[in-house]
Amino acid sequence: MATKKPARPRGRRPVGLNGEKVSEYPQVMIRLPHRTKTTLDALSGLTGTPIWRLVDQAVDVYVQALPESERTLLVGVRLRRASGSHGIQNRRG
């Protein structure tokens, strides 16, 4: 008697951080010097790591290299931006 395998979910499995769907990440468009772009492309091809993950890791390394006082300030700015209060007042005139 043949046993039926459980049905696999359709589509690609989520490969983002913590099992998130990469397609649901916000998009950012930036301009880079050609050398930087070709370096990212080469690193991605060499390591098999998507460019978004290379950039994410590079930002983490950069933040960890900041002095403690700047990292503390960064946490506050990030929390304010996440809550929607950017500290920008609407001024007219």
N, C-alpha and C positions, 0 to 999 in steps of 0.2 A: 504494500500500500504506500503510495507516494504521499509525502507530506508537503503541504503548500508553504512556501516561504512567506514571511510577513512582507506586506507591500512596503516598498521604500518610498519616502516622500519624493514628489516630483521636483525637478529643478536642482539648482546647485545648493550645496549645503552652505550655511552662513560661515564665512571665513574671516569676519572682522574680529576685533578685539572682544573678548568675552562672548564669542559666538554670535555677535551681532551681524545683521545684514549690511554689507558694505554699501549696497544701493541706497540705504536709508541714511548714510552719512551726509552731512552738508558738503556741498561742492565749493571749491575755491579755485579761482582762476588767477594765476600769477604769471608774470613775465620773468624769464630767467635768461642769463647769458647763455650762449650756445654751449660753452664749455661745461657749465653746470648741468644743463639738460642732457648732454651726451654722457656726462659722468653718471648721472642718475640712471639713464638708460643702460649703460654698461654694468653698473652695480646690480641693477634689477636682473639683467640677463645672466650675469655671472653667478649670482646667489639664488636666483629664482624667487626673490622677494619682490612683491609689488611695490611700485614707486610710492604709493600712499603710505605703506608701512615704513619704508626707508625715511620718508619725511617725518613721520610720527616719531620714529626712534631718534632722529637727529634733533628734533625739538626737545625730547626728553633729556638727551645728553647736554644740550645747551642750557636748559633750565637747571640741571644738577650742577653745572659749572658756575652758576651765578652765586654771588655772595648771599649768605643767609638773609640779610636784610632785604635784598631785592626779591628773593624767592617768597618771603613773607608778604611783601607788597604785591607781588604777582597773584598770590592766592586771593587777596582782597579785591583786586581788579577783576579777576576771573569770576568771583562770586557776584560782584555787582553787575557784570555784563550778563551773566547767566540769569539773574533775576530781572533783567530788563531795565535797570536804572543805571544809565551810563554817565550820570552826572552832567549831562548836557541840558542846559536850560533853553527853552524856546524864547528867543529875544527878537523883538520887532523894533525897527526904527533905527 
